[in-house]
Amino acid sequence: AVAEVAVYPVPDPAVGDQVMAAVVMAPGAEFDADKFGAFLAEQPDLGPKQWPSYVRVSPALPRTATFKVLKRELSAEGVDCADPVWQIRLRRD
């Protein structure tokens, strides 16, 4: 199960920005890219431009002293980070 998630833009020279999600898993849970993609594809209120192209699985999200997520830091790191990153390809049937 997912404990926390943050969604933010990452630069893409071909198309401008892509959507990326940083996910923190619940203790003992493992990330499954196929299940995550299937979950997103089942959401009728999410359009294709809202789907994350990349998912980063992190042990924790960077935060300010008031516990706000530092999305600028996540965005600046992009896909070139120390955490595992999956590219998500979604299709609606």
C-alpha distances in whole Angstrom, upper triangle without the diagonal:
4,6,9,11,15,17,20,23,25,28,29,33,33,31,31,28,24,21,18,15,14,10,9,6,6,8,9,6,8,8,10,12,14,11,10,14,14,12,14,17,17,17,21,21,20,23,23,24,21,19,18,20,18,15,15,12,14,13,15,16,20,21,25,26,25,22,22,20,22,22,25,24,21,24,26,25,23,22,25,22,22,18,17,17,17,19,18,20,20,22,23,25
4,6,7,11,13,17,20,21,25,26,30,30,29,28,25,21,18,15,12,10,7,6,4,5,9,11,8,9,8,11,12,14,12,10,13,14,12,13,17,17,16,20,20,18,21,21,22,18,16,15,18,16,12,12,10,11,11,12,13,16,18,21,23,22,18,18,16,19,18,22,21,18,20,23,21,20,20,22,20,20,16,15,15,15,17,16,19,19,22,22,25
4,7,11,14,17,21,22,26,28,31,32,30,29,26,23,19,17,13,11,8,6,5,5,8,11,9,11,11,14,16,18,15,13,17,18,15,16,20,20,19,22,21,20,23,24,24,20,19,17,20,18,14,14,11,11,10,10,11,14,15,19,20,19,15,16,14,17,17,21,20,17,20,23,21,21,21,23,20,20,16,17,17,18,20,19,22,22,25,26,28
4,7,10,14,17,19,23,25,28,29,28,26,22,20,16,14,10,8,6,5,7,8,11,14,12,13,12,15,16,18,16,14,17,18,16,16,19,20,18,21,20,19,21,22,21,18,17,15,18,16,12,12,10,10,10,8,8,12,12,16,18,16,13,12,10,13,13,17,16,14,17,20,18,18,19,21,18,18,15,16,16,17,19,18,21,21,24,25,28
4,7,10,14,15,19,21,25,26,24,23,19,16,13,10,7,6,5,6,9,11,14,17,14,14,12,15,14,17,16,12,15,17,14,13,17,18,16,19,18,16,18,18,18,14,13,11,14,13,10,10,9,10,11,10,8,11,13,16,18,17,14,12,10,12,11,15,14,12,14,17,16,15,16,18,16,17,14,15,14,15,16,15,18,18,22,23,26
4,7,10,12,16,19,22,23,21,20,16,14,10,8,6,5,7,9,12,15,18,20,18,17,15,17,16,19,18,14,16,19,16,15,18,19,17,20,18,16,18,18,16,13,13,11,13,12,10,10,11,11,13,11,8,10,11,14,17,16,13,11,7,9,7,11,12,9,10,14,14,13,14,17,15,17,14,15,14,15,16,16,19,19,22,23,27
4,7,10,13,16,19,20,18,16,12,10,7,6,4,6,9,12,15,18,21,23,20,19,16,18,16,18,18,14,15,18,16,13,16,18,16,18,16,13,15,14,13,10,10,8,11,10,9,10,12,13,16,14,11,13,14,16,20,19,16,13,10,11,8,11,12,9,9,13,13,12,13,16,15,18,15,16,14,14,14,14,16,17,20,21,24
4,7,10,13,16,18,15,13,10,8,6,6,6,8,12,15,18,21,24,26,23,22,19,20,18,21,21,17,17,20,19,16,19,21,19,21,18,15,16,15,12,10,11,9,11,10,11,11,14,14,17,15,12,13,14,16,20,19,17,14,11,10,6,8,10,8,6,10,11,9,12,15,14,17,16,17,14,15,15,15,17,18,21,23,26
4,7,9,13,14,12,9,6,6,5,6,9,11,14,18,21,24,27,28,26,24,21,22,19,22,22,19,18,21,20,17,20,22,20,22,19,16,16,14,11,10,11,9,10,10,12,13,16,17,20,18,15,16,17,19,23,22,20,17,14,12,9,9,11,9,6,9,11,8,11,14,14,18,17,17,15,15,14,15,17,18,21,22,26
4,7,10,12,11,9,5,5,6,6,10,11,15,18,21,25,27,29,26,24,21,22,19,22,23,19,19,22,22,19,21,24,22,24,22,19,18,16,13,13,13,10,10,9,11,12,15,16,20,19,16,16,18,20,24,24,22,19,16,14,10,10,11,8,5,7,8,5,8,10,12,16,15,16,13,14,13,14,16,18,21,24,27
4,6,9,8,6,5,6,9,10,13,15,19,22,25,28,31,32,29,27,24,25,22,24,26,22,21,25,25,22,23,27,25,26,25,21,20,17,14,15,15,13,12,12,14,15,19,20,23,22,19,19,21,23,27,27,25,22,19,17,13,12,13,11,8,9,10,7,9,11,14,17,18,18,15,16,15,16,18,20,23,25,29
4,5,6,5,5,6,10,11,15,17,20,24,26,30,32,33,30,28,24,24,21,23,25,22,21,24,25,21,22,26,25,26,25,21,19,16,14,15,15,13,11,12,15,16,20,21,25,25,22,22,25,26,30,31,28,25,22,20,17,16,16,15,11,12,13,9,10,12,15,19,19,19,15,16,13,15,16,18,21,24,27
4,6,6,8,10,13,15,19,21,24,27,30,34,36,37,34,31,28,28,24,26,29,26,24,27,28,25,26,29,28,29,28,24,22,19,16,18,18,17,14,15,18,20,23,25,28,28,26,25,28,29,33,33,32,28,25,23,20,18,19,18,14,14,15,12,13,14,18,21,22,22,18,19,16,18,19,21,23,26,29
4,6,9,10,14,16,19,22,25,28,31,34,37,37,34,32,28,27,24,25,28,25,23,26,27,24,24,28,27,27,26,23,20,17,15,17,17,16,13,15,19,21,24,26,30,30,28,28,30,32,36,36,34,31,27,25,22,21,22,20,17,17,18,15,15,17,20,23,24,23,19,19,16,17,17,19,21,24,27
4,6,8,11,14,18,21,24,27,30,33,36,36,33,31,27,27,23,24,26,24,21,24,25,21,22,25,24,24,23,20,17,14,12,14,15,14,12,14,18,20,24,26,29,29,26,27,29,30,34,34,32,29,26,24,20,19,21,19,16,17,18,15,15,18,21,24,24,23,19,19,16,16,16,17,19,22,25
4,7,10,13,17,19,23,26,29,32,35,36,33,31,27,27,24,26,27,24,22,25,26,22,23,26,25,25,23,20,18,15,12,14,15,14,13,15,18,19,23,24,28,27,24,24,26,27,31,31,29,26,23,21,18,16,18,17,13,14,16,13,15,17,19,23,23,23,19,19,17,18,18,19,21,24,27
4,7,9,13,16,19,22,25,29,31,33,30,28,24,24,21,23,24,21,20,23,23,19,20,24,22,23,21,17,16,14,10,11,12,11,10,12,14,16,20,21,25,24,21,21,23,24,28,28,26,22,20,18,14,14,15,14,10,12,13,10,12,15,17,21,20,20,17,17,15,15,16,17,20,22,26
4,6,10,13,16,20,22,26,29,29,26,24,21,21,17,19,21,17,16,19,19,16,17,20,19,20,19,15,14,11,8,9,9,7,6,8,11,13,17,19,22,22,19,20,22,24,28,28,25,22,19,18,14,14,16,13,10,13,13,10,11,14,16,19,18,17,14,13,11,11,13,14,17,19,23
4,7,10,13,17,19,22,25,27,24,22,18,18,16,18,18,15,14,17,16,13,15,18,16,18,16,12,12,10,8,7,7,5,6,7,9,11,15,16,20,19,17,18,20,22,26,25,22,19,16,16,12,13,15,12,10,13,13,10,11,14,15,18,17,16,13,12,11,10,12,13,16,18,22
4,7,10,13,16,19,22,23,20,19,15,16,13,16,17,13,13,16,16,13,16,18,17,19,18,14,15,13,11,10,8,5,6,5,6,8,11,13,16,16,13,15,17,20,24,23,20,18,14,14,10,12,13,9,8,11,11,8,8,12,12,15,13,13,10,10,9,10,12,14,17,19,23
4,6,10,12,16,19,20,17,16,13,14,12,15,15,11,12,15,14,12,15,17,16,19,17,14,15,14,13,11,9,6,8,6,5,6,8,10,13,13,11,13,15,18,22,21,18,16,12,13,10,13,13,9,10,13,12,10,10,14,13,15,12,12,10,10,10,10,13,14,18,20,23
4,7,10,13,16,17,15,14,12,14,13,16,16,12,14,17,16,15,18,20,19,22,20,17,19,18,17,14,13,10,11,9,6,5,6,7,10,9,7,10,13,16,19,19,16,14,10,11,9,12,11,8,10,13,11,10,10,13,11,12,10,10,9,10,12,13,16,17,21,23,26
4,6,10,12,14,12,11,9,11,11,15,14,11,13,16,14,14,17,19,18,21,20,18,20,19,19,16,14,11,13,11,7,6,5,6,8,8,8,12,14,18,20,20,16,15,12,14,12,16,15,11,14,16,15,14,13,16,13,14,10,10,10,11,13,13,17,17,21,22,25
4,7,9,11,10,10,9,13,14,17,15,13,16,18,16,17,20,21,20,24,23,21,23,23,22,19,18,15,17,14,10,9,6,5,6,6,7,11,13,17,19,19,15,15,12,14,14,17,16,13,16,18,16,16,16,18,15,14,11,12,12,14,16,17,20,21,24,26,28
4,6,8,6,7,7,11,12,15,14,12,15,17,15,16,20,20,20,24,23,22,24,24,24,21,19,17,18,16,12,11,7,8,7,9,11,15,17,20,22,22,18,18,16,18,18,21,20,17,20,22,20,19,18,20,17,16,13,13,14,14,17,17,20,21,24,25,28
4,6,5,8,10,13,15,18,15,14,18,19,17,18,22,22,22,25,25,24,27,27,27,24,22,20,22,19,16,14,11,11,10,11,13,17,18,21,23,22,18,19,17,20,20,24,22,20,23,25,23,23,22,24,21,20,16,16,17,18,21,20,24,24,27,27,30
4,6,9,11,15,17,20,18,17,21,22,20,22,25,25,25,29,29,27,30,30,30,27,25,23,25,22,18,16,13,12,10,12,15,18,19,23,24,24,20,21,20,22,23,26,24,22,25,27,25,25,24,25,22,20,17,17,19,20,23,23,26,27,29,30,32
4,7,10,13,16,18,16,17,20,21,20,22,25,25,25,29,30,28,31,30,31,28,26,24,25,22,19,17,13,14,12,14,17,21,23,26,27,27,24,25,23,25,25,28,26,24,27,29,26,26,24,25,23,20,17,17,19,19,23,22,25,26,29,30,32
4,7,9,13,15,13,13,16,17,16,18,21,21,22,26,26,25,27,27,28,25,22,20,22,19,16,15,11,12,12,14,17,20,22,26,27,27,23,24,22,24,24,27,25,22,25,27,24,24,22,24,21,20,16,15,16,16,19,19,22,22,25,26,28
4,6,10,12,11,11,14,16,15,17,20,20,21,25,26,24,26,25,26,24,20,18,19,17,13,13,9,11,11,14,17,20,23,26,28,28,25,25,22,24,23,26,24,21,23,25,23,22,20,21,19,17,14,12,13,13,16,16,19,20,23,24,26
4,6,9,8,8,11,13,12,14,16,18,19,22,23,21,23,21,22,20,17,15,15,13,10,10,7,10,12,14,16,19,22,26,28,28,24,24,21,22,21,24,22,19,21,23,20,19,17,19,17,16,12,10,11,10,13,12,15,16,19,21,23
4,6,5,6,9,10,11,12,14,16,17,21,22,20,21,20,21,20,16,15,15,13,11,12,10,14,15,18,19,23,25,29,31,31,27,27,23,25,23,26,25,21,22,25,22,20,18,20,19,19,15,12,12,10,12,11,13,14,17,18,20
4,6,5,6,9,10,11,12,14,16,19,20,18,19,17,18,17,13,12,11,10,8,10,10,14,17,19,19,22,25,29,32,31,27,26,23,24,22,24,23,20,20,23,21,18,16,18,18,18,15,11,10,7,8,7,9,10,13,16,18
4,5,5,6,9,10,10,12,15,18,20,17,18,17,19,17,14,13,13,13,12,14,14,18,20,22,23,26,28,32,35,34,30,29,26,27,25,27,27,23,24,26,24,21,19,22,21,22,18,15,13,10,10,8,9,9,11,13,15
4,5,5,6,9,10,11,13,16,18,16,18,17,19,17,14,14,15,14,12,15,14,18,19,21,22,25,27,31,34,33,29,28,25,27,25,27,27,23,24,27,25,23,21,24,23,23,19,16,15,12,13,11,12,11,13,14,15
4,5,5,6,9,10,11,15,16,14,16,15,16,14,11,10,12,11,9,12,12,15,17,19,19,22,24,28,30,29,26,24,22,23,21,24,24,20,21,24,22,19,18,21,20,21,17,15,13,10,11,8,10,10,12,13,16
4,5,5,6,9,10,13,15,12,13,12,14,13,9,9,10,11,10,13,14,18,20,21,21,24,26,30,33,32,28,26,23,25,22,25,25,21,21,24,23,20,18,21,21,22,19,16,14,11,10,6,7,6,9,10,13
4,5,5,6,9,12,14,12,14,13,16,15,11,12,13,14,14,17,17,21,23,24,24,27,29,32,35,34,30,29,26,28,25,28,28,24,24,28,26,23,22,25,25,26,22,19,17,14,14,10,10,8,9,9,11
4,6,5,7,10,12,11,13,13,16,13,11,12,14,15,13,16,16,19,21,22,22,25,27,30,33,31,28,26,24,25,23,26,27,23,23,27,26,23,22,25,25,25,22,20,18,15,15,12,12,10,11,11,13
4,5,5,9,10,8,10,10,12,10,7,9,11,13,12,15,16,19,22,22,21,24,26,29,31,30,27,25,22,24,21,24,25,21,21,24,24,21,20,23,23,25,21,19,17,14,13,10,10,8,10,9,12
4,6,8,10,8,9,9,12,11,8,11,12,14,15,18,19,22,25,25,25,28,29,32,35,34,30,28,26,27,24,27,28,24,24,27,26,23,22,26,26,27,24,22,19,16,15,11,10,6,7,6,9
4,6,9,9,11,12,15,13,11,14,16,18,17,21,21,24,26,27,26,29,30,33,36,34,31,29,27,29,26,29,30,26,26,30,29,26,25,29,29,30,27,24,22,19,18,14,14,10,10,8,10
4,6,6,9,10,13,11,10,13,16,17,17,20,21,24,26,25,24,27,28,31,33,31,28,26,24,26,24,27,28,25,24,28,28,25,25,28,28,30,26,25,22,20,19,15,15,11,12,10,12
4,6,8,10,13,11,12,15,17,20,20,23,24,27,29,29,27,30,31,33,36,34,31,28,27,29,26,28,30,27,26,30,30,27,27,31,31,33,30,28,25,23,21,17,17,13,12,10,12
4,6,10,11,9,11,14,17,19,19,23,24,26,28,27,26,28,28,30,33,31,28,26,24,26,23,26,28,25,24,28,28,26,26,30,30,32,29,28,25,23,21,18,18,14,15,12,15
4,7,8,6,7,10,13,16,16,19,21,23,26,25,23,26,26,29,32,30,27,24,22,24,21,23,25,22,21,25,25,22,22,26,26,29,26,24,21,19,18,15,14,12,12,11,14
4,6,5,7,11,13,16,17,20,23,25,28,27,25,27,28,31,34,32,29,26,24,25,22,24,26,23,21,25,25,22,22,26,27,29,27,25,22,20,17,14,13,11,11,10,14
4,5,5,9,10,13,15,19,21,24,27,27,25,27,28,31,34,33,30,27,24,25,21,23,25,22,20,23,23,20,20,23,25,27,25,23,20,17,14,12,10,8,9,9,13
4,6,8,9,13,15,18,21,23,27,26,23,25,26,28,32,31,28,25,22,22,19,20,22,19,17,20,21,18,18,22,23,26,24,23,19,17,15,13,12,11,12,13,17
4,6,9,12,13,16,19,21,24,23,21,22,23,26,29,27,25,22,19,20,16,18,20,17,16,19,20,17,17,21,22,25,22,21,18,16,14,12,12,11,13,14,17
4,6,9,10,14,16,19,22,22,20,22,24,26,30,28,25,23,20,20,17,19,20,17,16,19,19,16,16,20,20,22,20,18,15,13,11,9,9,8,10,12,15
4,5,7,10,13,15,19,19,17,19,21,24,27,26,23,21,18,18,14,16,17,14,13,16,16,12,12,16,16,19,16,15,12,10,8,7,9,9,13,14,18
4,7,10,13,16,20,20,19,21,23,26,29,29,26,23,20,20,16,18,18,15,13,16,15,11,10,14,15,18,16,14,10,8,6,5,7,9,12,15,18
4,7,10,13,17,17,16,18,21,24,27,27,24,22,18,18,15,16,16,12,12,14,13,9,8,11,12,14,12,10,7,6,4,6,9,11,15,17,21
4,6,10,13,14,13,16,18,22,25,25,22,20,16,16,14,16,15,11,12,15,13,10,9,12,11,13,10,8,5,5,6,7,11,13,16,19,22
4,6,10,11,10,13,16,20,23,23,20,18,15,15,13,15,13,10,11,13,11,9,8,10,9,9,6,6,4,6,9,11,14,16,20,22,25
4,7,9,10,13,16,20,22,23,19,18,15,16,15,17,15,12,14,16,13,12,11,13,10,10,6,6,7,8,12,13,16,18,22,24,27
4,5,7,10,13,17,19,20,16,16,13,13,13,16,13,11,14,15,13,13,12,13,10,9,6,8,9,12,15,16,20,22,25,27,30
4,7,10,13,16,18,19,16,16,14,15,15,18,15,13,17,18,15,16,16,16,13,11,8,10,13,15,18,20,23,25,28,30,33
4,7,9,13,14,15,12,12,10,11,13,15,13,11,15,16,15,16,16,17,13,12,10,13,14,17,20,21,24,26,29,31,34
4,6,10,13,13,10,9,6,8,9,12,10,8,12,14,13,14,15,16,13,13,11,14,14,17,19,20,24,25,28,30,33
4,7,10,11,9,8,6,5,8,10,8,8,11,12,12,14,16,16,13,13,13,16,16,19,21,23,26,27,31,33,36
4,7,8,5,5,4,5,9,11,9,10,13,14,15,17,19,19,17,17,16,19,20,23,24,25,29,30,33,34,38
4,5,5,5,7,7,10,11,11,13,15,16,17,19,22,22,19,20,20,23,23,26,28,29,32,33,36,37,41
4,5,8,10,10,14,15,14,16,19,19,20,23,25,25,23,23,23,26,26,29,31,32,35,36,39,40,44
4,6,9,11,14,16,16,17,19,21,22,23,26,27,24,25,24,27,27,29,31,31,35,35,38,39,42
4,6,9,12,14,14,15,17,19,19,21,23,24,21,22,21,23,24,26,28,28,31,32,35,36,39
4,6,9,11,12,13,15,16,18,19,21,23,20,21,20,23,22,24,26,26,29,29,32,33,37
4,6,9,9,9,11,13,14,15,18,19,17,18,17,19,19,21,22,23,26,26,30,31,34
4,5,6,7,9,10,11,13,16,17,15,16,16,19,18,21,22,23,26,27,30,32,35
4,5,5,6,8,10,10,13,15,14,16,15,17,16,18,19,20,23,24,27,28,32
4,5,5,6,9,10,13,14,14,16,16,19,18,20,20,22,24,26,29,31,34
4,5,5,6,9,12,12,11,13,14,16,16,19,20,21,24,26,30,32,35
4,5,5,6,9,10,9,11,11,13,12,15,16,18,21,23,26,28,32
4,5,5,9,10,10,14,13,15,13,15,16,17,20,22,25,27,31
4,5,9,9,10,13,14,16,15,17,18,20,22,25,28,30,34
4,6,6,6,9,10,12,12,15,15,18,21,23,27,30,33
4,5,7,10,11,12,10,12,12,15,18,20,23,26,30
4,6,9,9,9,7,9,9,12,15,18,22,25,28
4,7,9,10,9,12,12,16,19,22,25,28,32
4,6,8,8,12,14,17,20,23,26,29,32
4,7,9,13,15,18,22,24,28,31,34
4,6,10,13,16,19,22,25,28,31
4,7,10,13,16,19,23,25,28
4,7,10,13,16,19,22,25
4,6,10,12,16,19,22
4,7,10,13,17,19
4,6,10,13,16
4,7,10,13
4,7,10
4,6
4
